[in-house]
Amino acid sequence: MRKTPKMAPISIQTVLISESVDPRCKAILEENGIRVTEKPNMKRDELMAEIKDYDGLVVRSATKVNADVISAAHNLKIIGRAGTGVDNVDVDAATKKGIIVMNTPSGNTISAAELTCALLMSLSRNVPQAAMSMKQGNWDRKKFMGAELYGKVLGIVGLGRIGKEVASRMQSFGMRTIGYDPITTPEVTAGWGVEQMSLEQLWPQCDYITVHTPLMPSTVGLLCDETFAKCKKGVKVVNCARGGIIDEAALLRALESRQCGGAGLDVFVEEPPKNRSLVEHPNVISCPHLGASTKEAQARCGEDIALQIVDMVKGKSLVGAVNAPVLASTFSRDSHQLIKLGEAVGAVLQSCTASKKPVKHVQITTQGDCLKSSTGFMTSSVLVGLLNQEPGCCPNLINVLSLAKESGITHCASDGAASGVCKVEIVVDGSSYKASGSVQGGVPVLLELDDSVFRQPVSLTGNLLFFKASASPQLLSSVAGLLATEGVEIESFSAPTAHSGDLWYCVGVSSLPRDLSALKPLVKEAAHLTI
């Protein structure tokens, strides 16, 4: 018996909050019928033991949601990070298990930007050092000679939300803002007063540099010995993003040689840092990861993650999902029907080729206004249908692309089918198999299977029996007789328009026959499934 997955809102009934999150988070979830347990400060083994029965997990930055924790989470459907970034979550492991990873991309934007500006100003005027000197009873006016920000050049590496807010604030001090970002276009940043350029062009011009990128292989050690050598002597740097973007050993060397004139650090590779060399350096201003530590940011992030989870559960929208971009365009009634169509067409092809060797290539072709923005999730939904019977495989729209890659399946999508039609072609053991379908009257239907075009579209719902045979006047009655001996009744019949050759037929049945081999005397091939 073969069942295809039904597209329904993702059910989240229980959520574990493993860190101190604003009380509004729990309140909003509970107001919407979700049971919440708060257990902050759990150790790894405690979290692994606790997580197994929850549908959702909400964390900040202290909880390390690694592959072992994810493996122990039998029911987990979503990991929500109340903050920006998700580097404390093993996103790849979550994706493979079909778990959505979500953050609150704008919750701490203002707080992080303001702290960056505070560090830039403190670096320019030695404010923390002067305050400490005063507390020690000193009056060292000459020792803490500073510099104006007015007229200086600020280089902003990473021009997302936080980078943009930093630029607008520091421009009010009369700073010239230049920057680099591989995604945001120069035309967009020019509208904020930031001139974009390559990193090679940027380094030599900056009096101050601030970084606002995620931590990823391409940004680890972005400021290193080689980079500092290209900068102005005495350049000052700020990192309120992620520890490791600035190479800490290289920064210490640059400070000692005075190539770097000062650093403002809110983040470190190891937190809290056991190596105190940077923290104790007289030209370093350090904070214990305070970028999001404002009442407003914590309230915003806690509220945002709860509302995002609720909106997802209610099928309203998906915001902040870092590993499931294809899902963002699926929150409409039309998209639900198209996803059902894709899964069902994939399931039909899987059932009709189940006895053959594994699928190697999938081509999905769509056309028409109703499918214009659906190519991404149509590809994924077809693959879900194709892979759902693979041993040990539990595909969904989140993990199916990685599962297809692991299975050696290549796939592509293009336009070109009749309007409103989804055509799928798969290659199995060197042979091609095709199917096409559409949504008619709110119901997914199959229009064609290989070269058999059905006179009446096959409604892709319920128990379906497909068989391939040569046309004959006795075919239907003979098949009906064989099915009747198993107590199976025919409820609908779809025949091909052609009358010659081996063609596919489909019957809707009251239940699936236990043994398809009984049909062998009458048909060349047979397959059945429940949708």
C-alpha positions in Angstrom: 0.0 0.0 0.0 1.4 3.4 -1.0 0.3 6.7 0.5 1.5 10.1 -0.7 2.0 12.8 2.0 -0.8 15.4 2.3 0.1 19.0 2.3 -1.2 20.5 5.5 -0.1 23.3 7.9 2.8 22.1 9.9 1.5 20.9 13.3 3.4 22.3 16.3 1.8 21.3 19.6 4.7 21.4 22.0 7.7 23.7 22.2 10.7 23.6 24.5 12.4 26.9 25.3 16.0 26.1 26.4 17.2 29.6 27.3 16.0 32.8 28.9 13.7 34.3 26.3 11.3 37.2 26.8 8.0 36.1 28.5 6.0 37.3 25.5 7.4 34.3 23.6 5.8 31.8 25.8 2.6 33.8 26.2 2.0 34.1 22.4 2.6 30.4 21.8 0.3 29.4 24.7 -2.4 31.9 23.5 -2.4 29.9 20.2 -2.8 26.5 21.8 0.9 25.4 21.9 2.1 23.8 25.1 5.4 25.4 26.3 8.1 24.1 28.6 10.9 26.3 29.8 14.1 24.6 30.9 17.1 27.0 30.7 20.7 26.1 31.2 20.5 22.4 30.3 23.6 20.5 29.6 24.0 18.7 26.3 23.0 15.3 27.6 20.0 16.8 29.5 18.9 18.5 26.3 19.2 15.3 24.3 17.1 13.5 26.8 14.5 16.2 27.0 14.1 17.1 23.3 12.8 13.8 22.0 9.1 14.5 22.4 8.9 18.1 21.4 7.7 19.5 18.0 9.6 22.8 18.4 12.7 24.1 20.1 13.4 27.8 20.8 17.0 28.9 21.6 19.1 32.0 21.7 22.9 31.7 21.2 24.1 29.6 24.2 22.3 26.3 23.2 24.4 24.3 20.8 21.9 22.4 18.6 24.4 20.0 17.0 23.8 16.8 15.0 23.6 14.6 18.1 20.8 16.8 19.6 19.0 16.8 16.3 19.3 13.0 16.0 17.7 12.7 19.4 14.8 14.8 18.5 12.3 12.3 17.1 9.3 14.7 16.6 11.1 18.0 16.0 9.8 20.1 13.1 11.2 23.5 13.8 14.2 25.1 15.5 13.6 28.7 16.2 16.5 31.0 17.1 15.4 34.2 18.9 18.1 36.4 17.3 20.1 36.9 14.1 22.2 34.1 12.6 22.0 30.4 13.3 25.7 29.4 13.7 24.8 27.6 17.0 22.6 25.2 15.0 23.8 22.4 12.7 21.6 23.6 9.7 22.8 20.7 7.4 21.8 18.1 10.0 18.4 19.8 10.5 17.8 20.0 6.8 18.5 16.3 6.2 16.0 15.4 8.9 13.4 17.8 7.4 13.4 20.3 10.2 12.9 24.0 9.5 15.6 26.3 11.0 14.2 29.8 11.6 15.7 33.0 13.0 14.4 36.5 13.7 16.4 38.4 11.0 15.4 41.9 12.2 14.8 41.5 15.9 18.1 42.8 17.1 19.1 45.0 14.2 18.8 48.3 16.0 20.5 47.1 19.1 23.5 45.6 17.2 23.8 48.7 15.1 23.8 51.1 18.1 26.4 49.0 19.9 28.6 49.1 16.8 28.3 52.9 16.7 29.0 53.1 20.5 32.2 51.1 20.0 33.2 53.3 17.0 32.8 56.4 19.1 34.5 54.9 22.1 37.5 53.9 19.9 37.8 57.4 18.6 37.8 59.1 22.0 39.1 56.4 24.3 36.0 56.7 26.5 36.2 53.4 28.5 39.9 53.8 29.2 39.5 57.4 30.3 36.5 56.4 32.5 38.6 53.6 34.1 41.5 56.0 34.7 39.2 58.4 36.4 37.9 55.7 38.8 41.5 55.0 39.7 41.9 58.6 40.8 43.8 59.9 37.7 43.4 62.9 35.5 45.2 62.0 32.3 44.0 64.5 29.7 47.0 64.1 27.4 47.1 60.3 27.6 43.6 60.0 26.1 44.0 62.3 23.1 41.4 61.2 20.6 40.4 61.9 17.0 37.2 63.2 15.4 35.0 60.9 13.3 34.1 63.8 11.1 35.6 63.4 7.6 36.9 59.9 8.3 36.2 56.8 6.1 34.2 54.0 7.5 34.4 50.6 5.7 31.3 48.4 6.2 31.8 44.8 5.3 28.4 43.3 5.0 25.6 45.6 3.9 22.5 43.9 5.2 20.0 45.3 7.7 22.6 46.0 10.5 25.2 47.4 8.0 22.6 49.8 6.6 21.6 51.1 10.0 25.3 51.6 11.0 25.9 53.6 7.8 23.0 55.9 8.3 24.0 56.7 11.9 27.7 57.2 11.2 26.9 59.4 8.2 25.3 61.8 10.7 28.8 62.3 12.2 30.1 63.3 8.8 31.8 60.0 8.0 32.2 58.8 4.5 30.8 55.3 4.2 32.1 52.7 1.8 31.4 49.0 1.8 31.3 45.6 0.3 28.5 43.0 0.0 28.3 40.1 -2.4 24.5 40.1 -2.5 23.1 43.7 -2.0 23.6 45.6 -5.2 25.6 48.8 -5.5 22.5 50.6 -6.8 20.6 49.7 -3.6 23.4 50.7 -1.2 24.0 54.0 -3.2 20.5 54.9 -2.0 21.8 54.7 1.6 24.9 56.7 0.8 27.3 53.8 0.8 29.7 53.4 -2.1 30.3 49.8 -2.9 33.6 48.4 -4.1 35.8 45.3 -4.0 37.6 44.4 -0.7 40.9 45.0 -2.4 39.8 48.6 -3.1 38.2 49.0 0.3 41.0 48.1 2.7 43.5 50.9 1.9 40.9 53.6 2.2 39.5 52.9 5.7 40.1 54.8 8.9 37.6 52.5 10.6 36.3 49.0 9.6 33.2 47.3 10.9 32.1 43.8 9.9 28.5 42.6 9.6 28.6 39.3 7.9 27.5 35.7 8.9 30.3 33.4 10.0 30.9 31.0 7.1 33.9 29.5 5.4 34.3 32.6 3.1 34.2 35.0 6.1 36.4 33.1 8.6 39.6 35.2 9.1 38.4 37.9 6.7 40.6 40.3 8.5 44.0 38.6 8.8 47.7 39.4 8.5 47.4 39.8 4.8 44.4 42.1 5.1 45.8 44.3 7.9 49.0 44.8 5.8 46.8 46.4 3.1 45.1 48.8 5.5 46.1 52.3 6.6 48.5 52.2 9.5 46.5 52.8 12.7 43.2 51.5 11.3 40.6 50.8 13.9 38.3 47.8 13.7 34.9 46.7 15.2 33.3 43.3 15.3 29.8 43.0 16.7 28.9 40.2 14.3 30.5 36.8 15.0 33.8 35.8 16.6 36.3 34.5 14.0 35.5 37.0 11.2 38.6 38.9 12.5 41.5 36.5 13.0 42.2 37.1 16.7 45.9 36.2 16.5 46.4 38.4 13.5 44.6 41.3 15.2 46.9 41.0 18.3 49.9 41.1 16.0 48.5 44.2 14.2 47.8 45.9 17.6 51.3 45.1 18.8 52.9 46.5 15.6 50.4 49.5 15.7 49.3 48.6 12.2 45.9 48.5 14.0 45.2 51.4 16.2 42.4 49.9 18.3 39.6 47.3 18.2 36.1 47.2 19.6 35.1 43.5 20.1 31.7 42.3 21.2 32.3 38.7 20.0 35.0 36.1 20.3 35.9 32.7 18.8 35.6 31.2 22.3 33.0 32.7 24.6 33.9 33.6 27.2 37.5 33.9 25.9 40.1 31.9 27.9 42.9 33.6 26.1 42.8 37.1 27.6 45.5 38.7 25.4 43.0 40.8 23.4 40.7 41.6 26.3 43.6 42.9 28.3 45.2 44.9 25.5 45.1 48.6 26.3 43.8 49.5 22.8 41.0 47.0 22.9 37.5 47.8 24.1 35.6 44.5 24.7 32.1 43.5 25.7 30.6 40.1 26.7 28.5 39.7 23.5 26.0 42.5 24.2 24.9 43.1 20.6 21.3 41.9 21.3 21.4 42.6 25.0 18.8 45.3 25.2 15.3 45.0 26.7 13.8 46.1 23.4 15.8 43.6 21.3 15.0 40.7 23.6 11.4 41.5 23.7 11.3 41.9 19.9 13.2 38.6 19.2 11.1 36.6 21.7 7.9 38.0 20.3 9.1 37.7 16.6 10.0 34.0 16.9 6.7 33.2 18.6 4.7 35.0 16.0 6.7 33.5 13.1 6.0 30.0 14.5 2.3 30.8 15.0 2.0 32.2 11.4 3.6 29.1 10.0 1.3 26.8 12.0 -1.7 28.7 10.8 -0.5 28.6 7.2 -0.3 32.4 6.9 3.3 32.9 6.0 6.9 31.7 6.6 9.4 34.3 7.7 13.0 33.8 8.8 13.4 30.2 7.5 17.1 29.8 6.6 17.0 26.3 5.2 13.6 26.1 3.5 13.3 29.0 1.0 11.1 26.9 -1.2 8.4 26.9 1.5 8.0 30.7 1.6 6.0 30.6 -1.6 3.7 27.8 -0.6 1.4 29.5 1.8 -1.7 29.9 -0.3 -4.6 27.6 -1.2 -3.5 27.4 -4.8 0.1 26.4 -3.9 -1.3 23.6 -1.6 -3.2 22.1 -4.6 -0.1 22.4 -6.8 2.1 20.7 -4.1 -0.5 17.9 -3.9 -0.4 17.7 -7.7 3.4 17.4 -7.8 3.5 14.8 -5.1 0.8 12.8 -6.7 2.3 12.8 -10.2 5.7 11.8 -8.7 4.0 9.0 -6.7 2.2 7.7 -9.8 5.5 7.5 -11.7 7.3 5.9 -8.7 4.6 3.3 -8.4 4.6 2.5 -12.2 8.4 2.1 -12.2 8.8 0.5 -8.7 10.1 -2.8 -10.1 12.8 -1.1 -12.2 16.1 0.4 -11.2 16.3 3.7 -9.3 15.4 7.0 -10.8 18.4 8.9 -12.2 17.0 12.0 -13.8 13.9 14.1 -13.4 12.7 16.8 -15.7 9.8 19.0 -14.6 8.2 21.3 -17.2 5.5 23.9 -16.2 3.8 26.8 -17.9 0.9 29.2 -17.2 0.3 32.1 -14.8 -0.8 29.8 -12.0 2.5 27.9 -12.2 4.8 30.9 -12.9 6.1 31.3 -9.4 5.8 27.6 -8.4 8.6 26.0 -10.3 10.8 25.6 -7.1 8.3 23.9 -4.9 6.8 21.9 -7.8 10.3 20.4 -8.4 10.5 19.6 -4.7 7.0 18.2 -4.4 7.5 15.9 -7.4 10.7 14.6 -5.8 8.8 14.0 -2.5 6.4 11.8 -4.4 9.2 9.9 -6.2 11.3 9.3 -3.1 8.6 8.6 -0.5 9.0 4.8 -0.9 12.8 4.7 -0.7 13.9 2.6 2.3 14.7 4.8 5.4 13.6 7.9 3.5 11.1 10.4 4.9 11.1 13.2 2.3 9.5 16.6 2.7 9.9 19.9 1.0 12.7 20.9 3.3 15.0 17.9 2.9 14.0 16.4 -0.5 16.7 18.2 -2.6 19.5 16.9 -0.4 17.9 13.4 -0.3 17.7 13.5 -4.1 21.4 14.5 -4.4 22.3 11.6 -2.0 20.3 9.2 -4.2 22.2 10.4 -7.3 19.1 12.0 -8.9 19.7 15.0 -11.1 16.8 17.3 -11.7 15.9 20.4 -13.7 12.9 22.5 -14.4 11.8 24.6 -17.4 8.8 26.3 -19.1 7.1 24.8 -22.1 4.1 22.7 -21.1 0.5 23.7 -21.9 -0.8 26.5 -19.7 -1.5 25.3 -16.2 0.0 21.8 -16.8 2.9 20.2 -15.0 4.8 17.6 -17.1 7.2 15.2 -15.4 9.7 13.0 -17.2 11.9 10.5 -15.3 14.8 8.3 -16.6 14.9 4.8 -15.1 17.4 2.2 -16.3 18.0 4.2 -19.5 14.3 4.4 -20.3 12.0 7.5 -20.1 8.7 7.6 -18.4 6.3 10.6 -18.5 3.2 11.9 -16.8 1.4 15.2 -16.9 -1.3 16.7 -14.7 -3.1 19.9 -13.6 -5.5 21.2 -11.0 -9.1 21.2 -12.2 -11.9 22.3 -9.9 -9.5 22.4 -7.0 -8.5 18.8 -7.4 -5.2 17.5 -8.8 -5.8 15.3 -11.9 -3.6 13.2 -14.2 -4.0 14.0 -17.9 -1.4 11.6 -19.4 0.8 8.7 -18.4 3.6 7.9 -21.0 1.8 8.0 -24.3 -1.7 7.3 -22.9 -3.8 10.4 -22.9 -6.9 9.8 -20.7 -10.3 10.6 -22.1 -11.4 11.7 -18.6 -8.7 13.2 -16.4 -7.8 10.8 -13.5 -8.7 12.4 -10.1 -5.6 11.9 -8.1 -7.3 11.0 -4.8 -8.3 7.8 -3.1 -7.2 4.2 -4.1 -6.0 4.0 -7.7 -5.0 1.0 -9.8 -3.0 1.6 -13.0 -2.5 -1.2 -15.5 -1.0 -1.4 -19.0 -2.7 -3.6 -21.5 -3.9 -3.8 -25.1 -7.4 -2.5 -25.8 -10.2 -5.0 -26.0 -14.0 -5.0 -25.3 -13.6 -7.5 -22.5 -10.7 -5.8 -20.7 -12.7 -3.9 -18.1 -15.1 -6.7 -17.3 -12.3 -9.2 -17.0 -10.3 -6.9 -14.7 -13.5 -6.2 -12.7 -14.1 -9.9 -12.3 -10.6 -10.5 -11.0 -10.9 -7.6 -8.5 -14.3 -8.8 -7.3 -12.8 -12.1 -6.2 -10.7 -10.1 -3.8 -13.6 -8.1 -2.6 -12.5 -5.0 -4.5 -15.1 -2.8 -6.3 -14.4 -0.5 -9.2 -15.6 3.0 -8.4 -14.3 4.9 -11.5 -12.6 4.1 -14.8 -10.4 6.2 -17.0 -9.4 4.9 -20.5 -6.9 6.3 -23.0 -8.1 8.1 -26.1 -6.1 5.8 -28.4 -7.3 2.3 -29.3 -4.1 0.5 -30.4 -1.0 -0.7 -28.7 -0.2 -1.2 -25.1 -1.8 1.7 -23.2 -2.3 2.7 -19.6 -5.7 2.5 -17.9 -6.7 3.7 -14.4 -9.5 2.5 -12.1 -10.5 4.0 -8.8 -11.2 1.1 -6.4 -12.8 0.7 -3.0 -9.6 -0.7 -1.6 -6.2 -1.8 -3.0 -5.9 -5.4 -4.2 -3.6 -7.5 -2.0 -1.9 -9.2 -4.9 -1.3 -7.5 -8.3 0.1 -10.8 -9.7 -3.5 -12.0 -10.2 -3.8 -9.5 -13.0 -0.9 -10.8 -14.9 -2.9 -12.9 -17.4 -4.8 -9.7 -18.4 -2.2 -6.9 -18.3 1.5 -6.2 -19.1 2.1 -4.0 -16.1 0.2 -3.0 -13.0 0.7 -0.6 -10.1 -1.4 0.7 -7.3 -1.3 3.5 -4.7 -3.4 5.5 -2.2 -3.4 9.3 -2.4 
